[in-house]
Amino acid sequence: MHFCITRFIWKHIQKQIVQRRRIQSVQSIKEALSGESGVNSTVSDNGSTQEAGISSPVFYFYTIAEATNNFSHKLGEGGFGPVYKGKLPSGQEVAIKRLSAKSGQGLKEFQNEVQVISKLQHRNLVQLLGCCIHGEEKLLLYEFMANKSLDTFLFDQKKARELDWEKRYKIIQGICRGLLYLHQDSRLRIIHRDLKASNILLDEDFNAKISDFGMAHIFPDNQNQAN
């Protein structure tokens, strides 16, 4: 009898802890993106919540820490900060950008990335799976790309041999299709403004996907130039 009561109390405490973490995650993201609060949410089975008013799922920090084995598998590092490989409870592999305190990109770029890319869906744009703010931590979760970025092949004499002309042409086509979608076919007209080899990711079949929208700019339909 005492065991059943203790177990019930323990489960209730655990539920309250998870609820507090969810509220903190939600409030942090909402404040960072728009300063709004009081949104509704539903919890999914991958350690995230889907918020009304937030296009991308909000992940708990402890879920990300577990997925990356406490950030032990580093894939590389860019202007935003280090990138880690992780696996969600669902089994899906992900790449996780962790904003560095020394990064030249800060909250504004984080906001831009979440608000811009979460509204875009195209086979040649990297898919944003979610985001997280926990204290000073700011993280972005993306689909995992097995062949990393284009620069790892172009600027390595040994790996460059893997890119025959057929693959190179396929990559060029993918980049062009992604840009055409951004400039003309998407419901948001977007100029990337930071297109370079390190921001072109490659999946296991060498399909190109444009990434890193921290510097991207949304153009109104009636605007065709800017400083």
LINSUL-V957275 format. One line per field, one symbol per residue. ss: DSSP state (H for helix, E for strand, C for the rest). phi: phi as a letter, one per 40 degrees, with the letter a starting at -180 (. if undefined). burial: I if it has 24 or more other ideal C-beta (glycine too) atoms within 12 Angstrom, else O. Layout:
ss: ???
phi: ???
burial: ???
This chain:
ss: CHHHHHHHHHHHHHHHHHHHHHHHHHHHHHHHHCCCCCCCEEECCCCEEEECCCCCEEECHHHHHHHCCCCCCEEEECCCCEEEEEECCCCCEEEEEECCCCCCCCHHHHHHHHHHHCCCCCCCECCEEEEEEECCEEEEEEECCCCCECHHHHCCHHHHCCCCHHHHHHHHHHHHHHHHHHHHHCCCEEECCCCCHHHEEECCCCCEEECCCCCCEEECCCCCCCC
phi: .ccccccccccccccccccccccccccccccccagcagccabcccbgbbbbcgbcbdbccccccccccfffcbcciabccicbbcabcdcgccbbbcbcccccccbccccdccccccccbbacbbcccciaabagccbbbbbccbcbfbcccccbbdccccccccccccccccccccccccccbcccbcbbcgacadcbbcbccbgccbcbgbcbcbcbcdcbbaac
burial: OOOOOOOOOOOOOOOOOOOOIIIIIIIIIIOIIOOOOOOOIOIOOIIIIIIOOIIIIIIIIIIIOOIIOOOOOOIOOIIIIIIIIIOIOOOOIIIIIIIOOOOOIOOOIIIIIIIIIIIIOIOIIIIIIIIIIIOOIIIIIIIIIOIIIIOIIOOOOOOOOOIOOOIOOOIOOIIOIIIOIIOOOIOIIIIIOIIOIIIIIIIOOIIIIIIIIIIIOIOOOOOOOOO
